[in-house]
Amino acid sequence: MTTHPIPEGFADDAGWLVQAVDPKSRLVRLIRLDRDGYRAASFLDDRMLQQAPESRICALNDLLRVAERLPDDAQWIFHIGHVGSTLVSRLLGEADPVLAIREPRSLRDLAMTDAARVPELAAGLRRLMARVFAPGQMAQIKATSFVSELAPLLVAPGSSALFLFATPRNYVASILAGENSTKELRILEQSRAARLKSRGIVLDGFDRSDAHRAAAAWACEMTSLEAAAAAMPDRRILWADFDRMLRDMAGALGACARHFAVQLDSGRAEAIARGPLMHRYSKALEYDYSPALRAELLAEATSHHAPDIDQAVAGLYRAAAASPLLSRSLQRAERED
């Protein structure tokens, strides 16, 4: 495949997104993106190719050499999936200093790379993602949920990360409330079981219902965050329960801003929290969605699937007796409940 030279001025700003990486062929796809493009995009994966953006294929080694002289100060959002991470990223992106970058495919490519190649590539990608458009701006990257396992390699020492989650019951109910999310459970069931097993956790009998599958998904993604946190003692981590955030989003945004050292006064936080984003489906802004609707859907799913949810959550607590990591995850959820 023909490669192109790195665009002129690439290192100066975020105008060329490192959208995809192929470590085996040592190639990178760059996509031209301006500030409005970043703000509009829910996902910076291959769905953005439908708009036929300007792109280039470049040599990975060339990009990694450029990365060596870039700042290493990106901020990060990791999450367990289906916990409002896109909304939180959009809301924080309304603060003037923040360049919000949501789920670039390149991070998913990194997560599926041979383990031996990951450290070098992660060190380069985290610097490439830190490019911004103006002095004083901060790059804040929201990764796909299964990228959480690489958080210790992506968050630079001394940098900050937000870890978003929900309690097991709310997470399970949110999954059961959506047709597409229950389909996703089955698609990811085996890979999540393998990831849990790699952490010494085996959940027998969790294929008996979608509630059990969702509880296993919670266990997989939450223990991923817990394991990452344990490996990051020199980073600043803020844990946040999304449903608690919704009770006082202005206050929650203020707490996140302070954690990330972002200037956001209380009046501006209140305006963002009362703005139109809180009433739109953050992954597709053309659809209505609100905290009240989420609460209604959770209550409906909880009522409809109550026996299965009770059994699934009880199963997690039984399994936690043999797993300190799962036990810590449940204890954290209890503290925030």
C-alpha positions in Angstrom: 0.0 0.0 0.0 1.3 3.5 -0.9 2.0 5.6 2.1 2.0 9.4 2.3 4.3 11.7 4.2 3.1 13.1 7.5 1.0 16.2 6.8 2.8 19.5 7.2 2.1 21.0 10.7 0.9 17.6 12.0 2.6 18.1 15.4 1.3 21.6 15.8 -2.4 20.9 16.5 -5.1 18.2 16.5 -6.2 18.8 13.0 -5.2 15.3 11.9 -6.7 12.5 14.1 -4.8 9.3 14.4 -7.9 7.3 13.7 -6.7 3.8 13.0 -3.5 1.8 13.5 -2.3 -1.5 12.0 0.7 -2.5 14.0 1.5 -5.6 11.8 1.7 -3.6 8.6 3.1 -0.6 10.5 0.5 1.8 9.0 -1.7 4.5 10.4 -4.8 6.2 9.0 -5.0 9.9 9.6 -8.3 11.8 9.2 -8.6 15.5 8.8 -10.9 16.9 11.6 -11.5 20.4 12.9 -12.9 21.5 16.2 -16.5 21.3 15.2 -15.9 17.7 13.9 -14.5 16.6 17.2 -17.4 18.2 19.0 -20.0 16.6 16.8 -18.6 13.1 16.8 -19.9 10.5 19.2 -17.5 7.9 17.9 -14.3 8.4 16.0 -14.3 4.9 14.6 -15.1 3.7 11.0 -18.6 5.2 11.1 -17.0 8.5 10.4 -15.7 7.2 7.1 -19.3 7.4 5.7 -18.8 11.1 5.5 -15.8 10.6 3.1 -13.4 12.8 5.1 -10.0 13.7 3.9 -7.6 11.0 5.0 -4.0 9.7 4.6 -2.2 6.5 5.1 1.2 7.1 6.8 4.0 5.0 8.2 3.5 4.2 11.9 7.3 4.5 12.5 7.2 8.0 11.3 4.3 8.9 13.6 6.0 7.3 16.6 9.1 9.4 16.0 7.0 12.6 15.9 5.3 11.4 19.1 8.6 11.4 21.0 8.7 15.2 21.0 5.0 15.8 21.8 3.6 16.7 25.3 2.4 13.7 27.4 -0.4 15.4 29.3 -3.7 13.9 27.9 -6.6 13.4 30.3 -8.7 10.2 30.1 -12.2 8.9 30.7 -12.6 5.1 31.2 -15.9 3.4 31.9 -17.7 0.1 32.1 -20.0 0.8 29.1 -23.7 2.0 29.2 -23.0 4.4 32.0 -23.3 7.8 30.3 -19.7 8.2 29.4 -20.6 9.9 26.0 -22.8 12.3 27.8 -20.2 13.1 30.4 -17.6 13.6 27.7 -19.9 15.9 25.8 -20.7 18.0 28.9 -17.1 18.4 29.9 -16.3 19.2 26.3 -18.5 22.3 26.7 -15.9 23.8 29.0 -13.7 26.0 26.9 -10.3 24.5 27.7 -11.4 20.9 26.9 -11.0 19.1 23.5 -13.2 16.1 23.9 -12.1 13.1 21.8 -14.5 10.2 21.9 -13.6 6.6 21.2 -11.0 6.7 18.3 -10.7 3.4 16.6 -6.9 3.5 17.1 -7.3 2.8 20.8 -9.5 -0.3 20.0 -6.8 -1.4 17.5 -4.3 -1.0 20.4 -6.4 -3.2 22.6 -6.4 -6.0 20.0 -2.6 -5.8 19.3 -0.2 -8.5 20.2 0.9 -7.9 23.8 4.6 -7.5 22.9 3.8 -4.5 20.7 1.4 -2.7 23.1 3.8 -0.8 25.3 5.6 1.0 22.5 2.4 1.7 20.6 0.5 2.9 23.7 3.4 5.3 24.6 3.2 6.9 21.2 -0.6 7.0 20.9 -1.1 8.7 24.3 1.2 11.6 23.1 -0.4 11.7 19.6 -3.8 12.0 21.3 -2.6 14.9 23.5 -2.4 17.4 20.6 -4.8 20.3 20.8 -5.8 23.4 18.8 -4.6 26.2 21.1 -2.3 26.9 24.0 -4.0 26.1 27.3 -6.4 23.6 25.7 -6.5 20.0 27.2 -7.1 16.8 25.3 -9.6 14.6 27.1 -10.0 11.2 25.6 -12.9 8.8 26.2 -11.9 5.3 25.4 -14.1 2.3 24.5 -14.9 0.2 27.6 -12.6 -2.7 26.9 -9.7 -0.4 26.4 -9.8 0.1 30.2 -7.3 -2.7 30.7 -4.7 -0.6 29.0 -5.3 2.5 31.2 -2.0 2.0 33.1 -0.2 2.4 29.7 -2.3 5.2 28.4 -2.5 7.6 31.4 0.9 9.2 31.9 2.4 9.2 35.4 1.0 12.2 37.2 -1.9 12.6 34.8 -5.6 12.4 35.6 -8.4 9.9 34.7 -12.1 9.6 35.4 -13.5 6.1 36.0 -17.2 5.9 35.4 -19.4 3.1 36.6 -22.9 2.2 37.9 -24.1 -0.2 40.6 -24.6 -3.8 39.5 -28.4 -3.4 39.7 -28.6 -0.2 37.7 -26.1 -1.5 35.2 -28.1 -4.8 34.7 -31.4 -2.9 34.4 -29.9 -0.5 31.9 -28.8 -3.4 29.7 -32.1 -5.2 29.9 -33.9 -2.0 29.0 -32.4 -1.9 25.5 -32.8 -4.4 22.7 -29.4 -3.7 21.1 -27.6 -3.9 24.5 -28.9 -7.4 25.1 -27.7 -8.4 21.7 -24.3 -7.1 22.5 -24.3 -9.2 25.7 -24.3 -12.4 23.6 -21.7 -11.1 21.1 -19.3 -10.3 23.9 -20.1 -13.1 26.3 -17.2 -15.4 25.5 -14.6 -12.6 25.3 -15.7 -11.2 28.6 -15.6 -14.7 30.2 -12.0 -15.0 28.9 -11.1 -11.6 30.3 -12.6 -12.5 33.7 -10.7 -15.8 33.7 -7.4 -13.9 33.1 -8.2 -12.2 36.4 -8.9 -15.4 38.2 -12.7 -15.0 38.1 -15.0 -17.8 36.9 -18.8 -17.1 37.0 -20.5 -20.5 36.6 -24.1 -20.5 35.6 -24.2 -16.9 34.4 -25.5 -17.9 31.0 -29.0 -18.8 32.4 -30.5 -15.4 31.7 -29.7 -12.0 30.2 -29.7 -10.6 33.7 -26.9 -13.0 34.6 -25.0 -12.2 31.4 -25.3 -8.5 32.2 -24.1 -9.1 35.7 -21.1 -10.9 34.3 -20.5 -8.0 32.0 -20.5 -5.6 34.9 -18.1 -7.9 36.8 -15.7 -8.0 33.8 -15.7 -4.3 33.1 -15.7 -3.2 36.7 -12.8 -5.5 37.8 -11.0 -4.2 34.7 -11.2 -0.7 36.2 -10.2 -1.9 39.7 -7.2 -3.8 38.3 -6.1 -0.7 36.3 -6.5 1.5 39.4 -4.3 -0.8 41.4 -1.6 -0.6 38.8 -1.7 3.3 38.7 -0.7 4.5 42.2 1.0 7.6 40.6 -2.0 8.8 38.7 -5.0 10.8 39.9 -8.2 8.8 39.6 -11.7 10.1 40.2 -14.4 7.4 40.5 -17.9 8.4 39.7 -21.2 6.6 39.8 -23.2 7.9 36.8 -26.6 7.7 38.5 -25.3 9.7 41.4 -23.9 12.3 38.9 -27.4 12.7 37.4 -28.8 13.7 40.8 -26.6 16.8 40.8 -24.9 17.1 37.4 -23.8 20.6 37.9 -22.0 19.6 41.1 -20.6 16.5 39.4 -19.2 18.6 36.5 -17.6 20.9 39.0 -15.9 18.0 40.8 -14.7 16.5 37.5 -13.4 19.9 36.4 -11.4 20.3 39.6 -10.0 16.8 39.2 -8.8 17.6 35.7 -7.7 21.2 36.7 -10.1 22.6 34.2 -11.4 26.1 34.8 -15.2 25.8 35.2 -17.1 28.2 37.5 -20.3 27.1 39.2 -22.5 29.3 36.9 -21.1 27.8 33.8 -21.4 24.3 35.2 -25.0 25.0 36.0 -25.7 26.3 32.5 -24.1 23.2 30.9 -26.1 20.9 33.2 -29.3 22.6 32.4 -28.6 22.8 28.7 -29.9 20.8 25.7 -27.4 18.0 25.9 -29.1 16.7 29.1 -32.2 16.1 27.0 -30.7 14.4 24.0 -29.4 10.9 23.4 -25.7 11.6 23.5 -24.7 8.9 21.0 -27.2 10.3 18.5 -28.3 13.8 19.3 -31.3 13.7 17.0 -33.1 11.6 19.6 -34.7 12.7 22.8 -33.4 11.3 26.1 -33.3 12.6 29.6 -32.4 11.6 33.2 -36.1 11.2 33.9 -36.5 8.8 30.9 -33.5 6.8 32.1 -34.9 6.5 35.6 -38.3 5.3 34.1 -36.6 2.7 31.9 -34.5 1.4 34.8 -37.5 1.1 37.0 -39.5 -0.7 34.3 -36.7 -3.2 33.6 -36.0 -3.7 37.3 -39.7 -4.5 37.9 -40.0 -6.8 34.9 -36.9 -8.8 35.6 -36.7 -8.6 39.4 -36.2 -12.3 40.2 -33.4 -12.7 37.6 -31.7 -9.5 38.7 -31.9 -10.5 42.3 -30.4 -13.9 41.5 -27.7 -12.5 39.3 -26.5 -9.9 41.8 -26.6 -12.5 44.6 -24.4 -14.7 42.4 -21.9 -11.9 42.1 -21.6 -11.7 45.9 -21.1 -15.4 46.1 -18.4 -15.3 43.5 -16.7 -12.4 45.3 -15.9 -14.7 48.2 -13.2 -16.2 46.0 -12.1 -13.0 44.3 -10.7 -10.0 46.2 -10.8 -8.0 43.0 -14.5 -8.6 42.5 -15.1 -8.1 46.2 -13.4 -4.6 46.0 -15.6 -3.8 42.9 -18.8 -4.6 44.8 -17.6 -2.7 47.9 -17.0 0.4 45.8 -20.5 0.1 44.3 -22.0 -0.2 47.7 -20.2 2.9 48.9 -21.7 4.9 46.0 -25.2 3.3 46.2 
